[in-house]
């Protein structure tokens, strides 16, 4: 019997070790699997590469991981927050790497990995510092740069509902990067807020099919 629910966070995060490449869903604080990221910070990991929309800001567990020195590199579209963060200091000291990616390009690189597309051309970033070292072509009269697909070993995502096969729904803007990341990782771990019986989720409401999900940790909420 297929049952992807796990009993605790330790079981959800099993196998994540030093040097791992991890996607973290969310747009700012919305849709980020906070409990999973917080628990990751308790594992004493080093040399992680984090792929996320932002570099932590002043919320959730990413800033803690950065401050601990657990993260070697961040691939994101928003590295800065309103106030000073641990990322700012470490980056200024050369102790953390940053790969800055325009938000649409970041989403498309992740989507391409999930779709099995190795690379694509985009006009975004052409003629800027972001194009340095990248192949450039003129397509339909517009300069475009080659961007490669972006995959990860692990994806930590947040969903709203889940059944034991791993079928997921999302709640409003919590959807954001989560479905893209679910399909672009070797192993996808979902934090969900509602546990549903098999068949209880309308198939038309399923955004991420269980094919892309390996483990589910349920955090029951009342909202």
Buried (B, 14 or more C-beta within 10 A) or exposed (E): EEEBBBEEBEEBBEEBEEEBBBBBBBBBEBBBBBBBBBBBBEEEBEEBBBBBBBBBBEBBBBBBBBBBBBBBBBBBBBBEBEEEBBBBEBBEEEEBEBBBBBBEBBBBBBBBBBEEEEEBBBEBBBEEEBBEEBEEEEEEEEBBBEBEBBBBBBBBBBBBBBBBBBBBBBBEEBBBBBBBBBBBBEBBBBBBBBBBEEEEBEEEEBBBBBEBBBBBBBBEEEE
